[in-house]
Amino acid sequence: MNRDTLQPFSAVTLVMGGAEGYRRVNSVREAAETLLEHWPVEDGEEYVTAVRVCLDAMMGVICPEAAREAFIKAAEEAGISLLQ
């Protein structure tokens, strides 16, 4: 199985609270890292789905754009503003 963890996609910029400020995400790897290490909440249906979809995209099971869409839905669920 081919694992290309970078898997670029169209950039999404998050407006994070506190010291995080703005965070630009333009790959599956960055989306997964943001979800797992910098996300303000670790629950919610869209959050769990986004983590799973990012892992599937890193494994080459699904396309990077599907991970981007799941990431955006998780941000909306968490109340994180987006600049696109």
N, C-alpha and C positions, 0 to 999 in steps of 0.2 A: 504494500500500500504506500502510495506517495504522500509524504508529509511535507507540505510547503506551508510553514506556519506564517509566512509573511502575508500571502494572499491579499494584495491591495484592492481597495475599493474607493469610491468617491468619498472625499473627506467629509467628516462630520465634526463640528466644533461644539463642545459642551461648555456651558457656563456653570462651572462648579462653585460651590460656596467656599468661604474661608480662604485659606492659603492656596488652594488648588487653582483658583482663578479660571482661566480658559484652558481647555484641554482639546487638542486637535487629534482626531483618530482617523487614520486612513488605511488600516489593514486589519485583518482578522486577528493577528497576534496582538496588536494594540488594543483592539476591542476586548479581547479576552483578559488581557492584563488590567485594563481599566475596570472591568467588571469584578475581577477577583481581588484586586489590590487597592482600588481607589473609589469603589462604589459606596454611596452613603448608607445604603441598606442592603442586607443580604437575604432578603426574602421577597416574595411576590411572584406571581405566575410568570409575568413577562421576563423578570430577572432570570429565573431558573431556565426558561426557554432559551433566552439569549446565551447563557453559558453553554447549554447543550448544543445549540446551533453553531456557536463559535468553535467548539471542539470538533463537531462534525465537519465544518469547513476546513479546519486545519488538517484533518485526516483525508480531505479530498472527496468526501461523500456528497457534499453540497457546494454550491457556488458561493463565492465571497459576498455577493449582493444579498443573498438570503441572510447572511450573518449581519450585514449592515442594517437590513430592515428589522431584524430581531433586536439589535442593539438600540435602534431608535425607539422601538416600542418600550423597551426596558427603561430608557431615559424618560420617556413620557410618563410611565407608571411611577417612577421615582420622583417626578416633579422637577427634573433637570431641564433647563432651557437649552435649546439647540440653535446654533447659527449654521445655516446651510447655504 
